[in-house]
Amino acid sequence: MNRKGYIVGLFAGAGVLTATLAIASPSRTTGTIAGSVTKLVVSGPFGLPKMSKQSRECVDCHKKESHGLYQQWGDSKHYRANVGCYECHAADRSDPDAMQHYDATIATIVSPKDCGRCHSHEVEEFLGSHHSKAARILGSLDNVLAEVVEGNNAFVTDGFPHGNSAAAVNGCWQCHGSQVKVLAGGKLDAATWPNTGIGRINPDGSEGSCTACHARHAFSAAQARHPDTCGKCHMGPDHPQKEVYEESKHGISFFSNIDKMNLDRPKWIVGEDYHAAPTCATCHMSATKNQPVTHDIGMRISWNNRPPVSVRPEVSDAKLGLPGADVPWQTRRHNMQDVCTACHNKNWVTNFYIQYDGLVELYNEKFAKPGAELYKLAKPAKELPSVNFTHEVDWSWWELWHHEGRRARHGASMMGPDYTHWHGTYEVAKTFYTHYVPAIRHLVKEAHESGDPERSAAADALAAKLDEVLNSNDHKWVLGKMDPEEAARRKAASDAFKARYKK
């Protein structure tokens, strides 16, 4: 009997909870939060009458050999439901990662497919989210940096006889996940395990890692609700959500009132069970009075700020083939505003989003769109047009959108003014005017001097575009061409400021 069949059989022996409920049901496609009454038949396991013989044998050994794991499991809801080691790790001999462990056939990795035997709804939502697709970064420019620019092929393992980059293995893959390679006898290749990357590609073909947030073997909801859990990945120069949160009023309130947050409550509804502050989970996942918990972290996000130019989330969902492609950004914003109104009034929430949209549009229109057009024209003017990170144009454009532009946008989205400005738009502008534009001018000169007619023609097109961009209303100040009326207004404001505060 396979893994799934065995476990279902165990739980069927324990009994199945079946009920018909009339509830206010949120719809993924329409975005209705309240008001649609739906009949649901809920059928699923609620625990075992006693611990299975197989798990008892596991426990008897592990409480001696792995006491820390035993204690963590003892603190979990799994323990109280008599769900033990074997219920999660049981495997069929035909499973790709099966291994013989004493008298039992088990798998080291418990994948979302395994967790879905009991937590089917949560897994379905997770698999429809960007989190589960995180390992697809392995084909992106980020990985070119880690594998080629920063790394080499000196890290040789059985699964990678031609080598791999230790920078990618120890860096990118630990957050994004990688494909776990299984060796003979069910042993896992050292380059791919241990790995709790949230988009990990598992031997059974499933994507994701539930333990990225619900760390084994306690699988604590309180830990998953704490901002530090999200901060394992969402921090650093290119996506500093953790640091932005800590700077914001939300983060300040959380750390000042952590004893009032009731993180370990089974029912954790904002405005009912806690009100001192929101966490990352509060805004992106957890229940409100009108919404249930969701494991699709994109259902309350109205901008995707990851790419060079911010796009609406349904656009990026469509590219990944996710069900969210059918959910418009207005619906997602409505979902997030429902969270906000647990603590803030409608005017406060509306005005915040006006401010946020303004910053995203500023970044998109002034820097991202013209910057992207310039970079597209710059590539054929390079000596090696198809090779990335070989010219200052490559590096400065990368820093501008991938690091600085993201910081500005993430800062505005989470009310972190320092990250919005000094770590964000200030750095964007500095890089644009003092690195990117000079690098483009230098590239034009190089191409014209190369004697290559194709590069020279590409340089002409690039120079013409740069001239157009710099003479636009957003950038003509740098050429000393600011509109006289605007210059006069600014001078008047400056004079008034000096008059007001001079001694």
N, C-alpha and C positions, 0 to 999 in steps of 0.2 A: 504494500500500500504506500502511496506517495505521501510527501510531507503534509499536503493539504488534507488528503483523505484521512490520515491518521488523527490529525488534530480535530477535524470536524467530528470524527467518530467519538473522540473523548468528550467533546463538549455536548454532543447529542445525548450521550449517556448521562450528562449532568442535568439536562433539561434546557429548554429554550424559552426565552421570554417573548411572548407575542402579544401585541397590543395594537388597538386602532386608536389613533390620536387625531384630534382636530386642533390644528395649530395655525398660527400666522406664519406662513412659509415664505422665505426669501427665494426669489427666482433668479437664477444665474443669467438668463437671457433677457428678462424684462427689467430686472433690477428692483422689483417690488419688494419693499422691506416689510410692510405690514398690510394687513387687510385682506389678503387672499387666504381663505381657510381651505386647508388641504387635508385629506384623509391619508394617513400613512400607515402602512403595516410595518411595524418594527419587529424584526425577528433576528435574534442573535444570542450569543453566549453571555451568561452573566457570572460564570465561575464554575469551578469543579467542586463536587461534594467533598472530595478529599484529594490530597496530592497523589499524583500517579506514582506507580512503582518505579518507573524509569527516572522521574525527577527526584524521587527520594534517594535513589542510588547516587545521582549526581550531587545532591546536596550533602550527603554524608561524606563525600570525598572533598568537595570544594570548600566546605566550612573549615577543613584542616589545611588544604593546599592553597586556597585563594580566599582567605578570610575576609579581605576587604570587599570582594565581589559578593560574598555571601551576606555580609552586613548590608550592603547597598540593596540587594534584592529583598532582604528582610524589611527594609523601610518602604518598599514599594507596594502599590495596590495589587500588583501581580501576586505577591506573597499572600495577601489577605484573600485573594480569589483562588488560591491553590494552583496558580499558573507558575510552573517552575521551569528549570533549564530545558527540559526535553520538549515541552510544549512549544517553545520558540526555536530550538536548534535542531529538532528532529529532521532527518533527511531520508530520502529514498536513495538506494544504491546507484540509481541512474542519474541522479542530480549531478551537474558538472562540478560542484564544489563538495560533494559528499566525501567523508572520510570515516574510517573505522576508529572509534575511540572506545577502547576496552570492548564491551559487548554491545555498544550502541553505534548506529550509523547517524552521524550528525554533520552539520555544516557550521563552520566558524561564523560566517556572515549571516545575520538575520536581516533580510532585505525588506523593502516596503511591501513586496509581494507576500512575504511571510507575515508581516504585521497586519496586512489587509485581511487575513483570515478572521481577525476579530474587529479590527478598526477599519472596516471597508470604506466607510464614508470619508474619513479623514485621509486615507490613502488616495482615494479617487480625486479629492480636491488637490492634494499635494502634487499628484502626477499631472494635473492640469496647470500647474504653476511654473513660473520661471525658475524657482528653486530647483526643481527636479531636472531641469535642462542645463544646469550650471556647468557640467563637464563638457558641454559643446564649445566652451572657450578654447579647447585644445586645438582647434583649427584656426584660431584668431591671431591677430598681431601680438597680443599679450604673450602668447606662447612662443611666438618667434623670438621675442625678447629673451624669455627664460631658457629656451632650448638652444638658440644659436648665438644671439648677441651676448648674453650673460654666461651661457653654458657651453658644454662640449659633450662628446659621447663617451666620456671616461667612466661613467657609472654603468658597469656591465653586470647584469643579473641573468638568471636562467631564462626569465621571460623576455629579456631584451639583450640577446647575445651580441647585437651590434651597438649596444650602449645607449645611454640616455643622459639627460642633463640632471645633475643633482639639484640644480636651482629650481627646475620645474617640479621634481619629485617632492622636495621639501617645502616648496613655496606654493605655486599655483594649485597643485593637485590636492593639497591638504584642505583648502577651502572649497574649490570648485569640484573636486572629485576627479577620479580617473577610472579607466577600465581596469577592474581587478582581474589579474591573470592567475589562473589555477594551474599548478604544477602537478606532477604525478602524486597520487595518494591523497589529493585534496589539499596539499600544502599551497599556500598563497605566496606569490612572488614578492620579494622584498621591496621592489620598486613601487608596488601598488598596494601593499598592506604593511602596517596599519594605515587606514584611511577612513576618515569620517566626513569627507567632502560631501556637501549637500546634494551634489548632482552625480555622485558616484555611479558608475555603470557596473552593476553586479553580475556575478556569474550566471544568475538565472534570467538575465536579460532586462530586469527592471532597472529603473533609474532612480537614484536618490538614496538618502540615508536618514532615517528617522532619528538616529542617535546623534546627528549633527546638532539637534536642539534638545532632544530628550535623552540626555547622556545616560548610558547604561551604567549600572543595572538597576538604578532606582527609578529612572524614567520620570523624574520629578516635574510636575507641571509648574511648580514654583520656580524651579531653575529655568525652565523654558520661558517663563514670563519676565525674568530678570534681564535688564538691558545688557549686562555683561555677556550673556549667552550670544546675543546677536553680534556683540562686539568682537567675537572670535574672527569674524570675516569682514564685517562692515566697519572698518576703520582704516586709517592710513591715508596716504597722499591723494589717492584717486577716488575713494568713497568713504569719507570720514564721518559716516552717520553717527557712530558712537561718540566721537568728539563733539560733533555738532549738538547732539542730544545733551551731553553734559554741560555745554555752554548755555543751552536754552533754559528758559524758565521752567519748562517741563522737567528737565534733568535736575535742575537745582532743587525743585520741589520734591522730586522722588528721593534723592539722597538725603534730604533734610527730614523726610517723613517716612523713611523705609519701614519703620515699626508700625505704621498705620496702613500699609499697603495690603495686608492680608493675602500675601502671595500664595499661601498654601491652601486657600479655601477651594473646595470642589466647585462651587458656583462662584464665579468671579466676574460679576457684571459691574461695569463702570457706572458710578452714581448710586449703586446699591451696596456693593460689598467693599468699595473703596472710592475715595474721591479726592485724595490729597494730591495725586499726580497721575499722569498716564505713563506707561512704558511703551517700548516698541510694539509689544504684543497687543497692548490696549488698542492702539490706533490701527494696526494692520491685520490683526487676527482675532482678538478676543471678543466676547459677547457684549452687546449693549442691550438696553431694554427692548429694542426692536430687531436686533440681528443676532443670529447664533454665532458661535465660533466658526471661523473659516481657516482652512489650511492652504488656501490660495492667496498668497500675500499680494497679488496684483489687483484684487477686487475692490480696493479702496484707494488706488493710486490713479491720479488723473493726468500725470505726465510721466513718460519714461525718459529719465535724464541720463541714461547710460551712453547713448550714441553721440557723435559729434554735434548733431542738431537734435534737440529734444523733439520727441514725437509723442503722439497719443498712444496709450498702452495697447489699444486694440490693434494698432498697426504692427507693433512688435510681436504681439501674440499670434497674429496671422502668419508672420514669417516663420514662427516656430511650430505652426500647425496646432496651436492650443485652442481649447474651447472658448477662451476669453476673447477670441476674435469677434465673437458675436455680442460682446458686452461693451457698449459705448462708454467713452470717458465720462460723460455726464452722469451716467448711472453710478459709476465708481466714485465720483466726487460726492454724489448724494449719499452714498454709503459712508464715506469718511466724515462728511458734515454731520451725519447722525451721531458719530462718535464725539465730535467736537461739542455738540450741543448738550452733552451730558454735563459739561462744566461752563460753556460759554453761550452767550445769547446770539441770536441770528445775525445781528448787525456786526458783531465782532468777527464771526466766522466768515461772513460775506466779504468783509473788508480785507481779512487776511488773504483770501484767495485772489482778490484784486491785486494786492501787493505781490503775491507769489507769481501770478501770471505775468505781471509787468516785468519782473526780473527775468523770467524765462524768455519772454519775447525780446527783451533788450539783448540778452546774450545771443539768441538765435539770429536776430536781424543785423546786429552791429558787427558781430565777430564770427559766429559759426558758419552762416551761409556764405558770406564772401570769402571767409577763410577756406572753406571746403572747395569753392570754385577755383580759388587760386591754387590750391594743392593739386587739384585734378589737372590743371594746365601745367603745373611745375614738373610733374613726373616725366613727361616725354622730353623735357629739356635737360634732365639729368644724364650724366654719363652712363649710369646703370639704372634705367628707368624702372625696371621690374624688381630691383633689390631695395628693400626697406632699410631705414636707419643707416644710410650711407652718406647722408648730407645733412647739413644744419637745417635745411627746410623740413626734412622728415622729423627730426627731433623737436624742433620748436612747435610745429603743428601738433605733434603728439602731446607734448606738455600742455599746450594751450587748451585742447578740448578734453583730453583723457584725465588730466589731473586738475588743472586750474578751473576749467569750465565746469567740470562736475562739482568741484567744491563750492563754487558760487551757487549752482542750482540746488544742490543738496542743502546748503546753508539756508537758502530762502525757503525751501520746502519745510524745514523743521525749526525755523525761527532762531537761527544762529547768526547774528549780525556780523561777528568777526570773521566767520568762515565765508559769509556772503561777500564781504568787502575785501578785507586785507588778505585773506587766503584765497579769495575768489576773483572778483572782477578787477581788483588792483593788479593781481598777477596776470590775469588774462590780457589786460591792456598793456602791461609792461612787456610781456612776451610778444604780443602782436607788433608793437611799435619799435621795440629795440632788438628783437631777435628774428621774428618771422619776416617782417618787411625787409630788413637788411639782407637776410639770407636769400630772399627772392631776388633782390637786386643783384646780389653777388652771383646767383645762379644764371641770371640773364647774361651777365658779363662773361661768365665761363662758357656758356653755350655759344655766344657770338664769336668767342675766340677759339672755339674748338675746331673750326673748319668743317664741321659736320652740317650740311645744309638742313637736314631734318631737325637737328637740335636747335639750329639758328631760327628756323621758322617757328618752332615751338616757343622759343624765347620771345619772339616778336608778339605772339598771342598772349603770353604771360605778362609781358611789360604793358601791353594795352589794357589788360584786365586790371592790373595793379593801379595804373593811372586812373581808370574809371572808379575803382574802389576808393582811392585816396581823395578824389575830387567829389565824392558823395557827401551829403549833408552830415553823415555820422563821423567822417574822418577828415574833412577839409581843414579843420582847425590845425592839424599837424603841418599843413602846407602854408599856414599863416593866412588862410582864406575864410576865417570865421565871418559869418554874416554881420555886417556893421550894426544892425539893430540889436542882435543878440549880444555883441561885444559891448554896446552901450548899456544894455540892461545889466550885464555882469559888472561893469565898472560902477554903475550907480549902486548896486547892491553892496559892492566892496567898500565904496566910500561911506555908505550908511553904516556898515558894520564897524568901520574904524571910528567913525564919529561917535557911535554909541558907547564904545568900550575904551576909547582913548582916555588917558589919565588927565 
